[in-house]
Amino acid sequence: MPLTLAKHIEVALRQALPDRQQYFLHEPQFEGNEWKYVKSCIDDGWVSSAGAFVDRFEADLSRYTGVKHAVVCVNGTAALHIALKLVGVERGDEVLTPALTFVATANAISYCAAAPVFVDSSLDDFGVDALRLGDFLATETTPKDGVCINNTTGKVIKAIVPVHVFGHPCRMDELKTVCDKYHIAIVEDATEALGTSFLDKHIGGWGPASVLSFNGNKIITTGGGGAILTNDTALAERAKHITTTGKTPHRWAYHHDEIAYNYRMPNINAALGCAQLEALDGMIEHKRALADRYANAFSSVDGAQFVQEPADSRSNYWLNAIMLDADQAESRDEILKYLCDAGIHVRPVWELLSDLPMYQDCQAADLTQARSIAERIINIPSSADLGA
Amino acid sequence: MPLTLAKHIEVALRQALPDRQQYFLHEPQFEGNEWKYVKSCIDDGWVSSAGAFVDRFEADLSRYTGVKHAVVCVNGTAALHIALKLVGVERGDEVLTPALTFVATANAISYCAAAPVFVDSSLDDFGVDALRLGDFLATETTPKDGVCINNTTGKVIKAIVPVHVFGHPCRMDELKTVCDKYHIAIVEDATEALGTSFLDKHIGGWGPASVLSFNGNKIITTGGGGAILTNDTALAERAKHITTTGKTPHRWAYHHDEIAYNYRMPNINAALGCAQLEALDGMIEHKRALADRYANAFSSVDGAQFVQEPADSRSNYWLNAIMLDADQAESRDEILKYLCDAGIHVRPVWELLSDLPMYQDCQAADLTQARSIAERIINIPSSADLGA
């Protein structure tokens, strides 16, 4: 039985995909000015973190996303760490995060010596479920002096990190209403969602700070890289300061005024980013075309559905996914193995972070929906050139 | 009077340097396979952290340094953080470090939630003074159950981070004798010293782990980058694991077994590193030739001496320096200004870390020598091509 479904899935995938020997989950595409810009770094000798491409990439990202400032970092994890610090997350605080996300989200909270509190995910967009979040906060927390106190631990819940999973945006309007009511700062984890809009606006501007990633598997890549986005000029300045070892500007002196980080993106990586960003809209068109073909191909498959963008959004379709019907969940691993063996690289979504050894003692809301999603998702090949 | 000395210094500098409009402190040099290797990354689409140049750069570094394993990271700060974790530095521990070093040394200790304890520097090599370290440990600590207890704080002094300042090696044989006696693990901060040997052996193998940097101002650069060196295979495996988000290998599953880091070097940066390492011996020859010329030129300057490699060593002469006579120390800033205005980029050494606001409450040994060095050092132009 599972093999029958696996074969049906294979047929649908091959129907949507161009004819190839094998299919990878996600490969970067370098067909623009990548080499030209990188070569100019090497020729000029400016490969490190002070360089013209760093400034330009930040300006380009700001223009593209419509968020006033971008501060580029060595990777998305570093960007998350700093974004949490920017909104005031400190030792002993708590931060809400979905259990259904990449481990970096919770790790960044840990780097601040804060603790994650896991909340449930939406069956519509796989992001934080605003309704269930509201229920959790209503029963488990008490507002006090303008902060949100966790009844169980007595600690302050300082922030939330909603993740735009696979590039599909969370229901940010509803989340913002809930978070404002409970004085919880929003740090959007938009590491997967560059190019995605919600309610006709690029994501990343709903809270004081948000985060992008340009890792090798992301929609655009700088090798390794990330960015903090913020509309707040003071926060942007602070982000630059604490990602640059906290050095105070001086013609020659080496004075540093706080414990800070070496997190700035090198110029050679930013050069790659500038070229990739130029190509982003074209790649999104291809990814959306591929998603359309998947949607058609899977419309006739019983037992699995293609995951489409949620309402009120335009997704970058970074990573395509199908969701098995609930009664097929237990076949997931057999299906994964069958497809991988057939040369079609697929993967499940992440293990719930609340199940990992280092986070299993953290507080968690009821995670019924997140667990159901995690058991049923299969990510499928998504490189932009597959939709070209 | 200070201007007279400044002018004498300028004359000596110009005598040693080739004729140029202006002189920078340190510029990278890309005259080998940099283009070729970086382009091959872009052509193959492997720019991120899993890639052939990452493996090759690690193997090349290991071969070059004679240390069994190298694990490359996003930068030297990240490498230091992980090296300290490898030797067991944990929350509440203390770590000895010179006050005379770049701020990253102490920051990496802070990232482990440990505290730096500042020790004095040697007037011979600017590294940790082994004799004065021994005196400090004899009076301020008590050995107990195989660990070193700080009498003042009651905490365990777990490790020491000797820094090979400007590329000149510390007296590692004497330091090792002291550290072994007090059960203190050595993490060599060799961020400035790739290519330097002491007692006819490349530095980096004196303790369980050591650290390199390939920042843009270093002797070779990867844009941003660093490496952990270790002769211990288990530590090398652990270093790879915790710099790669603690992910356990699996064909598709995303299981992570501890709070870990996103610290691996991207392939595009490693490609640059492979080419730079090929050119390193040639650059060291040029830097040593420049140092010879400086030594000659400054032999006739009253009031300042050129800093030469210490006994039993062969230095990479990463960053050249002159040391003002004690009675000229107060002219330092005027001399810096005069030379910078003349188009010769110079700088003082770092402010003592024990004077920075975030570290001024940390315990410190008597730092008379470090303070004297810090007041008197001027770094002078050192790019390899100036000695070609």
Interface residues (C-beta under 8 A of the other chain):
Chain A: E27 P28 Q29 F30 E34 W35 V38 K39 I42 D43 G45 W46 V47 S48 S49 A50 V74 N75 G76 T77 A78 F102 V103 A104 N107 S110 A113 N215 G216 N217 T221 T222 G223 G224 T245 G246 K247 R251 W252 A253 Y254 H255 H256 D257 E258 I259 A260 Y261 N262 R264 M265 P266 N267 I268 N269 L272 L336 K337 C340 V346 R347 P348 V349 W350 E351 L356 P357 M358
Chain B: E27 P28 Q29 F30 E34 W35 V38 K39 I42 D43 G45 W46 V47 S48 S49 A50 V74 N75 G76 T77 A78 F102 V103 A104 N107 S110 A113 N215 G216 N217 T221 T222 G223 G224 T245 G246 K247 R251 W252 A253 Y254 H255 H256 D257 E258 I259 A260 Y261 N262 R264 M265 P266 N267 I268 N269 L272 L336 C340 V346 R347 P348 V349 W350 E351 L356 P357 M358
